[in-house]
């Protein structure tokens, strides 16, 4: 391709990288493993280029990771069950700690609604 002498020639000084490479860099940033600044220095890529990739590839990730509403609801229900089990376990630990030490940890450190819930469980266990 020839250009007239008086027109500037735009040089391409960027290096080509694979689609997987771009996704891996963006994934590391999105997961919080590295910051945008650190990625720029580590991979010797300008921040604006990485931001451009993130903008362009965000649509790809959204379509690639989309799940049906039923699957999402099922997943969230499972998450709620897991969190409720963890909460139950933690409350039992607090009750046991209070019985062993005699300190009212729940009243001092926790929100009123949670403290009241622990006190109700404590009364049920003592009956």
Helices and strands as residue ranges (DSSP letters): H 19-30, H 36-43, H 47-64, H 69-101, H 105-109, H 112-126
